[in-house]
Amino acid sequence: MKIVLIIIAIIIFVVITIRLYISMHPVFGGKPVGSEMERIINSPNYVDGKFVNMEPTVVMANDSSMLSTMWEWIKGPENGKPNSIVTKSFNIDIFMLDADSSFKIIWLAIQVQ
């Protein structure tokens, strides 16, 4: 029982420490001051004390629940795995000898089964 309490205390300490670090460190959420705050206020997206997206962004569809959205994300799309992969033969020697183009792109793909 004593070991369980020590583990719980350590977990609580770590969570509180991480929370305090994130809320106080300037990179993660410290309050902007001076020139940083001035730059924020002068931003065209800063309206009424908060940032507003230039285009409306829907976080989640109104007709679905968080649980159903998470399940759809976990199982992936219905057409996520193709039945067959179309491959074409490619002769790199002919490609490299082509003098008409000064710009070449080579794409090396790996097939995972």
CORPE-V567714 format. One record per residue. N is the residue number from 1. RES is the residue in one letter. SS is DSSP state (@ for helix, = for strand, . for the rest). Layout:
# CORPE-V567714
N|RES|SS, N|RES|SS
This chain:
# CORPE-V567714
1|M|., 2|K|@, 3|I|@, 4|V|@, 5|L|@, 6|I|@, 7|I|@, 8|I|@, 9|A|@, 10|I|@, 11|I|@, 12|I|@, 13|F|@, 14|V|@, 15|V|@, 16|I|@, 17|T|@, 18|I|@, 19|R|@, 20|L|@, 21|Y|@, 22|I|@, 23|S|@, 24|M|@, 25|H|., 26|P|., 27|V|., 28|F|., 29|G|., 30|G|., 31|K|., 32|P|., 33|V|., 34|G|., 35|S|@, 36|E|@, 37|M|@, 38|E|@, 39|R|@, 40|I|@, 41|I|@, 42|N|., 43|S|., 44|P|., 45|N|., 46|Y|=, 47|V|=, 48|D|., 49|G|., 50|K|=, 51|F|=, 52|V|., 53|N|., 54|M|., 55|E|., 56|P|., 57|T|., 58|V|., 59|V|., 60|M|., 61|A|., 62|N|., 63|D|., 64|S|., 65|S|., 66|M|@, 67|L|@, 68|S|@, 69|T|@, 70|M|@, 71|W|@, 72|E|@, 73|W|@, 74|I|@, 75|K|@, 76|G|., 77|P|., 78|E|., 79|N|., 80|G|., 81|K|., 82|P|., 83|N|., 84|S|., 85|I|., 86|V|., 87|T|., 88|K|., 89|S|., 90|F|., 91|N|., 92|I|@, 93|D|@, 94|I|@, 95|F|@, 96|M|@, 97|L|@, 98|D|., 99|A|., 100|D|., 101|S|., 102|S|., 103|F|., 104|K|., 105|I|., 106|I|., 107|W|., 108|L|., 109|A|., 110|I|., 111|Q|., 112|V|., 113|Q|.
